[in-house]
Amino acid sequence: MGTRNPYRISIDRKTNFLYWGEVGPDAANDDSTRGPRGYDEVNQAKKAGYFGYPLFIGDNKPYRAYDYETGVSGPYHDPKKPINNSRNNTGLTELPPAQPAFIWYPYGKSDEFPLVGTGGRNAEAGPVYYSEFYPKETRLPDYYNGKLFIYDWIRGWIMAVTMDKDGNYVKMERFMPSQKFNAPIDMEMGPDGRLYILEYGNGWFSKNADAGLVRIDYNGGNRAPKVKMDVEKLTGGLPFTVKATAAGSVDPDGDSLTYTWNFGNGNKKRRKHRRPNSHTRQRENSRCL
């Protein structure tokens, strides 16, 4: 108990820990009369418990007791001994100690988890990956064993979260960091060990052309170079002289790169080297017309 808006759940098939995203309140700022700003959470339940809301949020940041009839703020709630004295309460008055969120972040910058960025929030969680359950030919690398995948519908990222042997947080890292997903709304491991992502698309309540079901295949082979070409200027009087450079082009696998320049007049120039981003090589691979 103690959830506000649980969004997407997943059970670790080895530990039976339960993970879910928690969509928090919209408050952008702390309020001294009421309590902390809003946070989204990724929660981990190792066993049944009380997970804070509406008395706490994030890492047990407390709200103040508040009398809606008089508008008077009371003391901050105690996460070690939370009390539910609502006249609508039909259950326990003294609740179990509040469990802090596993990961939490606001609209603004997160001091604890800066990698999540800033902006709108919609936290989602799961699955936890284990390569042993999937075919060797199609599964993800063993590197992701035991890691929890989390994602955010609004911010469009996926993170791989590393935990220790007891399931405690160690670190997170971007999964496919160069890719912004189009509002990922659900994610599962397929029986083939591939990652399947349902993308809602970037429009609200509309027929989004960028919506779809995406399958992520791991490619452990040679990766394509990332090409960067800069041209000194695009226009000018005749005779027109320009310098073009491929400095900044890189090969993710560290292989040698070969460049073929085609300037439209049938004159081609080939260059091959290992460090295209060095100053010397920039001059070597420049050509004037």
ZIBELGI-V415465 format. One record per residue. N is the residue number from 1. RES is the residue in one letter. PHI is phi in radians with two decimals (NA if undefined). PSI is psi as a letter, one per 20 degrees, with the letter a starting at -180 (999 if undefined). OMEGA is omega in whole degrees, -180 to 180 (999 if undefined). Layout:
# ZIBELGI-V415465
n=<N & N>
res=<RES & RES>
phi=<PHI & PHI>
psi=<PSI & PSI>
omega=<OMEGA & OMEGA>
This chain:
# ZIBELGI-V415465
n=<1 & 2 & 3 & 4 & 5 & 6 & 7 & 8 & 9 & 10 & 11 & 12 & 13 & 14 & 15 & 16 & 17 & 18 & 19 & 20 & 21 & 22 & 23 & 24 & 25 & 26 & 27 & 28 & 29 & 30 & 31 & 32 & 33 & 34 & 35 & 36 & 37 & 38 & 39 & 40 & 41 & 42 & 43 & 44 & 45 & 46 & 47 & 48 & 49 & 50 & 51 & 52 & 53 & 54 & 55 & 56 & 57 & 58 & 59 & 60 & 61 & 62 & 63 & 64 & 65 & 66 & 67 & 68 & 69 & 70 & 71 & 72 & 73 & 74 & 75 & 76 & 77 & 78 & 79 & 80 & 81 & 82 & 83 & 84 & 85 & 86 & 87 & 88 & 89 & 90 & 91 & 92 & 93 & 94 & 95 & 96 & 97 & 98 & 99 & 100 & 101 & 102 & 103 & 104 & 105 & 106 & 107 & 108 & 109 & 110 & 111 & 112 & 113 & 114 & 115 & 116 & 117 & 118 & 119 & 120 & 121 & 122 & 123 & 124 & 125 & 126 & 127 & 128 & 129 & 130 & 131 & 132 & 133 & 134 & 135 & 136 & 137 & 138 & 139 & 140 & 141 & 142 & 143 & 144 & 145 & 146 & 147 & 148 & 149 & 150 & 151 & 152 & 153 & 154 & 155 & 156 & 157 & 158 & 159 & 160 & 161 & 162 & 163 & 164 & 165 & 166 & 167 & 168 & 169 & 170 & 171 & 172 & 173 & 174 & 175 & 176 & 177 & 178 & 179 & 180 & 181 & 182 & 183 & 184 & 185 & 186 & 187 & 188 & 189 & 190 & 191 & 192 & 193 & 194 & 195 & 196 & 197 & 198 & 199 & 200 & 201 & 202 & 203 & 204 & 205 & 206 & 207 & 208 & 209 & 210 & 211 & 212 & 213 & 214 & 215 & 216 & 217 & 218 & 219 & 220 & 221 & 222 & 223 & 224 & 225 & 226 & 227 & 228 & 229 & 230 & 231 & 232 & 233 & 234 & 235 & 236 & 237 & 238 & 239 & 240 & 241 & 242 & 243 & 244 & 245 & 246 & 247 & 248 & 249 & 250 & 251 & 252 & 253 & 254 & 255 & 256 & 257 & 258 & 259 & 260 & 261 & 262 & 263 & 264 & 265 & 266 & 267 & 268 & 269 & 270 & 271 & 272 & 273 & 274 & 275 & 276 & 277 & 278 & 279 & 280 & 281 & 282 & 283 & 284 & 285 & 286 & 287 & 288 & 289>
res=<M & G & T & R & N & P & Y & R & I & S & I & D & R & K & T & N & F & L & Y & W & G & E & V & G & P & D & A & A & N & D & D & S & T & R & G & P & R & G & Y & D & E & V & N & Q & A & K & K & A & G & Y & F & G & Y & P & L & F & I & G & D & N & K & P & Y & R & A & Y & D & Y & E & T & G & V & S & G & P & Y & H & D & P & K & K & P & I & N & N & S & R & N & N & T & G & L & T & E & L & P & P & A & Q & P & A & F & I & W & Y & P & Y & G & K & S & D & E & F & P & L & V & G & T & G & G & R & N & A & E & A & G & P & V & Y & Y & S & E & F & Y & P & K & E & T & R & L & P & D & Y & Y & N & G & K & L & F & I & Y & D & W & I & R & G & W & I & M & A & V & T & M & D & K & D & G & N & Y & V & K & M & E & R & F & M & P & S & Q & K & F & N & A & P & I & D & M & E & M & G & P & D & G & R & L & Y & I & L & E & Y & G & N & G & W & F & S & K & N & A & D & A & G & L & V & R & I & D & Y & N & G & G & N & R & A & P & K & V & K & M & D & V & E & K & L & T & G & G & L & P & F & T & V & K & A & T & A & A & G & S & V & D & P & D & G & D & S & L & T & Y & T & W & N & F & G & N & G & N & K & K & R & R & K & H & R & R & P & N & S & H & T & R & Q & R & E & N & S & R & C & L>
phi=<NA & 1.53 & -1.86 & -1.79 & -2.58 & -1.12 & -2.38 & 1.20 & -2.19 & -2.71 & -1.95 & -1.15 & -1.25 & -1.72 & -1.66 & 1.15 & -1.17 & -1.79 & -2.12 & -2.73 & -1.49 & -2.27 & -1.47 & -1.60 & -1.14 & -1.48 & -0.97 & -1.51 & -2.36 & -1.15 & -2.25 & -1.12 & -1.59 & -2.18 & 2.59 & -1.31 & -1.17 & -1.35 & -2.36 & -1.57 & -2.32 & -1.94 & -1.93 & -2.25 & -1.92 & -1.40 & -2.74 & -1.08 & -3.04 & -1.81 & -1.86 & 1.86 & -1.31 & -1.71 & -1.60 & -2.51 & -2.62 & 1.11 & -1.47 & 1.13 & -1.19 & -1.55 & -1.53 & -1.62 & -1.07 & -2.48 & -1.69 & -1.24 & -1.37 & -1.78 & 1.30 & -1.67 & -1.53 & -1.78 & -1.26 & -1.24 & -1.22 & -1.76 & -1.15 & -1.40 & -2.55 & -1.25 & -2.05 & -1.91 & -1.84 & -1.09 & -1.20 & -1.63 & -1.31 & -1.97 & -2.08 & -1.17 & -1.50 & -1.65 & -1.54 & -1.08 & -0.94 & -1.24 & -1.65 & -1.21 & -1.12 & -1.30 & -2.45 & -2.60 & -2.77 & -1.66 & -1.11 & -1.42 & -1.13 & -1.68 & -1.22 & -1.41 & -2.33 & -1.09 & -1.15 & -1.26 & 1.44 & -2.34 & 2.01 & -1.03 & -2.36 & -2.84 & -1.26 & -2.45 & -2.45 & 1.72 & -1.67 & -1.70 & -1.75 & -2.41 & -1.15 & -1.09 & -1.56 & -2.29 & -1.09 & -1.09 & -1.21 & -2.19 & -1.36 & -1.27 & -1.13 & -1.06 & -0.93 & -1.56 & -0.97 & 1.35 & -1.55 & -1.63 & -1.58 & -2.15 & -2.68 & -2.31 & -1.06 & -1.38 & -1.42 & 1.33 & -1.91 & -2.20 & -2.05 & -1.83 & -1.80 & -1.57 & -2.20 & -1.46 & -1.12 & -1.72 & 1.49 & -1.47 & -1.12 & -2.02 & -2.89 & -2.33 & -2.58 & -1.19 & -1.73 & 0.91 & -1.10 & -1.47 & -1.90 & -1.79 & -1.41 & -1.52 & 1.01 & -1.13 & -1.88 & -2.84 & -2.70 & -2.55 & -1.46 & -1.42 & -1.11 & -1.54 & 1.44 & -1.61 & -1.68 & -1.95 & -2.19 & -1.66 & -1.80 & -1.26 & 1.71 & -1.60 & -1.85 & -1.60 & 0.93 & -2.46 & -1.45 & -1.29 & -1.19 & -1.69 & -1.38 & 2.95 & -1.79 & -1.93 & -1.96 & -1.73 & -1.74 & -1.42 & -1.96 & -1.55 & -1.61 & -1.20 & -1.69 & -1.22 & -1.12 & -1.81 & -1.62 & -2.28 & -2.21 & -2.08 & -2.02 & -1.03 & -2.73 & -1.87 & -2.38 & 2.90 & -1.35 & -1.48 & -1.23 & -1.64 & -2.01 & -2.49 & -1.94 & -1.99 & -2.43 & -1.86 & -1.02 & 1.78 & -1.21 & -2.40 & -1.93 & -1.02 & -1.69 & 1.33 & -1.34 & -1.16 & -1.97 & -2.01 & -1.93 & -2.11 & -1.65 & -2.18 & -1.73 & 1.53 & -2.02 & 1.45 & -1.64 & -1.98 & -2.36 & -1.94 & -2.38 & -2.40 & -2.84 & -1.86 & -2.26 & -1.20 & -1.69 & -1.47 & -1.09 & -1.07 & -1.22 & -1.06 & -1.18 & -1.10 & -1.82 & -1.79 & -2.52 & -1.84 & -1.79>
psi=<r & k & q & g & m & p & o & p & q & q & p & o & i & g & i & j & q & p & q & q & q & o & o & a & r & i & p & i & q & q & o & h & i & g & a & r & r & q & q & q & q & p & q & p & o & h & r & q & a & p & k & g & q & j & h & r & q & c & l & k & p & q & r & q & q & p & o & h & h & i & j & p & p & a & r & q & q & o & h & h & m & p & p & n & k & q & i & i & p & j & b & q & g & o & r & q & q & p & p & q & q & g & q & q & q & a & g & a & p & p & h & h & m & h & h & i & b & r & b & r & q & n & q & q & q & q & r & p & p & o & h & i & j & q & q & h & h & i & r & r & q & i & h & j & p & j & q & p & p & q & r & p & g & g & i & j & r & p & q & o & p & p & q & a & i & j & j & q & p & g & r & q & q & p & p & m & h & i & p & o & q & m & m & o & i & q & p & q & p & r & i & i & j & q & p & p & p & o & p & h & r & j & q & p & l & r & n & p & h & j & q & r & p & p & p & o & p & p & o & j & b & p & q & q & q & o & p & p & p & p & p & g & q & h & r & r & r & q & p & o & p & q & p & q & q & j & p & i & p & q & p & h & j & j & r & q & p & p & p & o & p & o & j & i & j & i & o & q & p & p & q & p & r & i & m & i & j & q & g & g & h & g & h & h & k & q & p & p & 999>
omega=<180 & 176 & -179 & -180 & -178 & -172 & -178 & -179 & 178 & 178 & 175 & -173 & 176 & -175 & -173 & 173 & 179 & 178 & 174 & 172 & -179 & 180 & -173 & -180 & -176 & -174 & -178 & -175 & 173 & 178 & -175 & -179 & -175 & -179 & -172 & 173 & -179 & 176 & 164 & -175 & 159 & -176 & 177 & 176 & 174 & 175 & -180 & -179 & 178 & -172 & 160 & -172 & 6 & -178 & -177 & 177 & -180 & 179 & 180 & 171 & -171 & 166 & 177 & 170 & -174 & 178 & -176 & 178 & -177 & -177 & -178 & 177 & 178 & -179 & 174 & 178 & -178 & -177 & 178 & -180 & -179 & -178 & 174 & -179 & 177 & 178 & 177 & -177 & 177 & -178 & -178 & 172 & 176 & -176 & 174 & 176 & -177 & 177 & 179 & 177 & 177 & 177 & -179 & 179 & -179 & 173 & -178 & -179 & 177 & 177 & -177 & -176 & -174 & -176 & -177 & 177 & -178 & 177 & 179 & -174 & 168 & -174 & 177 & -172 & 172 & 10 & 166 & -171 & 171 & -174 & -175 & -177 & -171 & -180 & -178 & -175 & -172 & -174 & 174 & 180 & 177 & 179 & -176 & 180 & 176 & -180 & 177 & 173 & 173 & -177 & -179 & -177 & -176 & -174 & 171 & 179 & 170 & 178 & 169 & -175 & 177 & 179 & 176 & -175 & 180 & 179 & 179 & -178 & 175 & -179 & 172 & 178 & 178 & 172 & -173 & -172 & 180 & -175 & 170 & -178 & -175 & 179 & 179 & -174 & 175 & -175 & 180 & 169 & 175 & 179 & 178 & -179 & 175 & -180 & 180 & -175 & 175 & -179 & -179 & -174 & -169 & 174 & -180 & 174 & -178 & 178 & -173 & 178 & -179 & 174 & 177 & 174 & -174 & 174 & 179 & 176 & 176 & 177 & -178 & -178 & -177 & -179 & -178 & 176 & 173 & -171 & 173 & 179 & 177 & 177 & -174 & 179 & -174 & -179 & 178 & 180 & 179 & -5 & -174 & 179 & -177 & 176 & 176 & -179 & 175 & 177 & -176 & 174 & -177 & 172 & -176 & -179 & 178 & -180 & 176 & 179 & 174 & -178 & 171 & 179 & 176 & -176 & 172 & -180 & -180 & -180 & -177 & 179 & -180 & 175 & 179 & 179 & -175 & -176 & -175 & -177 & 179 & -177 & -180 & -178 & 177 & 180 & -179 & -175 & 175 & -180 & 179 & 175 & 999>
